[in-house]
Amino acid sequence: MKPILLLSVLFGLVSGETGIDGWLRYAPLSSSHVKGHVGNIPSTIAVLGSTKGGPLDTAVSEIRKGIHGIFGRTVKIASKKNACHASNTIIIGTVEAFEAACSDFPSGNQLKEDGFWLSTSHNSVKILGQNERGALYGAFEYLSMLGQANFSNVAYATNPSAPIRWANQWDNLNASGTHGSIERGYGGSSIFFDGVGHIKDDLSRVPLYGRLLASVRINGIVISNVNADATLLNKDNLEGLSEIADLFRPWGVRVGISLNFASPQLLGDLDTFDPLDESVVTWWTDKTDEIYSQIPDFVGYLVKANSEGQPGPITYNRTLADGANLFAKAVEPHGGIVMFRAFVYDKLDWNDWHADRANAAVEFFGDLDGEFDDNVVVQIKYGPIDFQVREPASPLFANLRKTSMAIELQITQEYLGQQCHLVYLPPLWRTIFDFDMRVDGKESKAQDIITGNVFNRTLGGYAGVVNVGTNQTWLGSHLSLSNLYAFGRLAWNPAEDSVSILEDWTRLTFGLDDGVLETITSMSMASWPAYENYSGNLGIQTLTDILYTHYGPNPASQDNNGWGQWTRANGQSIGMDRTVSNGTGNAGQYPNEVAAAYELPETTPDNLMLWFHHVPYTFKLHSGKTVIQSFYDAHHKGAETVQDFQFAWAALKGKVDKERFEHELYRLRYQAGHSIVWRDAINEFYRNLSGIPDEAGRVRHHPYRIEAESMKLDGYSIIAVEPAETASNYTAIVTNSTGTASTKLKFKDGRYDVAVNYYDVIGGRSSWELYINTRKIGTWKGDMEDKLGHAPSDFLDGHSATRITFRDVKISKGDTLLIKGKADGIEQAPLDYVAILPEGVID
Ligand code: GCU
């Protein structure tokens, strides 16, 4: 036996990690963690029932890699002959192969498709899958135990809650506008497409992605944007698609694509795409057969039809079910599935009090229940609008009894800080999973509907919009990867607890140090409530700019347009009246008990009050606060919470490798600043609209700030910012080349943090220098576009507004503060204000 590597490395810390292995680092454990257990790590592995290049082969190499990484030991392959009786061995295989070679396995019948059995008894380990994929999942489970120094003896079977556990990538074949080649992607460009219409030559990231997905039991992936490009179906691209499928197959991940409904016309030479037209049916049948001839395990299609400009069956007066069934029939002989999205809505008349986009899904799909073929799954976004920070569960979940359903979650943080704000999403998802629809007056949680249990459906499951990109961190930020990990875990078992998932992920990703675990757990668990507080509380939605990048604050953009993400805020009152008695009737789309509760403010929880009710700003909530005061308080509280993240993370210096430490520190500092941008913009906006001051006197009262426009300017000029509330005092300063802004400080002698609010727009990398008298305090650049992956902005607004803080600066009364700005490209070294902050003050 080889001696265990003497590890100098503490807590599984490896220097300079890029994040490319995600939570599958197999970092060495410290000797204190492995002490007394090394003898229980089997030295051989016996494989039963593997097919060449299949998931079992993968499982074996993964186990060998893992044990080598964690313990520095080489696991030998046992000969097949005595596989069943070998001691000190990991037996891995399918139940069927085990029964054929060894003996009956009574626990085998507990397994459903993709399920597995895992037993670890001292140095003998058994991993048996219902199929090869299940065995691979079992291997990852075993490695997850080892990676966390969990050497307990276990014996259990586990099964997926539902058969569909898919990732949805919104990757474009071509680069599109400012969004790069992934729609709502913040982690670089596509790992599949080259941005000029083809599948990439270099697909080396694909198996690495497959590995991550398999380890959390994701069994399918749709690789192309729902706003679909018909040219994916051309001959060359289908060949490329087949290569991608080959790379995912060893990981048990089956490949599918999004379809453009008009493909027969766009790509073929038909003059119609009517789903009931014979030539169209033939076109799709032939195309589907062609795909399956190259990819026999192709998983199926995802379709966005008649939504946001996408073509669909309604163009020909056919139903959405006609559209879905067209594809269902084409894939059915091959065992494929059609995921048909319920995200169908029309633009609405803002002047119609009764109009409501939240009603659209039930209106479009409710009457079609029972008309979909069995291999159609209606894929429903978790809430009725669009991935907002808080929504009730979509009422459609309770309205389809004879249709299979999947829930669509978004791992990419489109409305939730775009991977530049830490937002751990499972607590949000839990509110949906646990949402009890009370169908027929009985408990019917959304999670039990999705799994098919409530309405006895055999298909069903989960689609996670992922948008992994070429960035080494996969999603643009190391910490946001917990959301991908958790998505897989919850798709397997939606009843799992957000904290325990997070703890597993943290240990595997950052090692076993208790301080690291405690910090990441408490920060992550606080992150979604904080984000809700500073972006949009009381169910008003994420008050972001819905007409532009969906990133920073712009509450006015919600209203007065056809998009239907309305707040209906006016000078006196706010909120969507979704009651049956006086509003849009949306509450009535829920089963009776839920409908009755949401019909009245008295029985509507505060966190959905403005989702369901239009009330005065002075309306008293259950909390005892008025709506407006709750806005002010929540926005302050949310921003305050995230100020601490940067310090908590900074305290982990030396416990997290430098590369990942610095990367996250930068982001958490940025988030701290941007949360203040959010706080001030929202509070200022509603202060203006309502005319009601903050009882606590914080809103519009900034005693520690010096507005840039009030400084002595040389080479800088003053401009109005739009939306106004995204600048302190509504104005900023800009320069065409170089400029200075200076002021005499009137604060008493002491040490202060100096915060500077500026704007970092795309298309330029301005630079700034900050001086106290002649002492240079710091310099910085407008280069967020190189460092943060959020959707960029060309303007001075809530997306580009940024805050940098210099800590512990010595200041004496009468000192001169001076900022030098140098413009670059279209970025005019813009400045908003400076805040001179005594300890403990956030202004
Ligand atoms: C959101 C998102 C779009 C996306 C759409 C969808 O509206 O902003 O980019 O295409 O959802 O889910 O289809």
Boltz pocket constraint, residues with backbone or C-beta under 6 A from the ligand:
constraints:
  - pocket:
      binder: B
      contacts: [[A, 183], [A, 184], [A, 226], [A, 227], [A, 304], [A, 308], [A, 343], [A, 386], [A, 414]]
      max_distance: 6.0
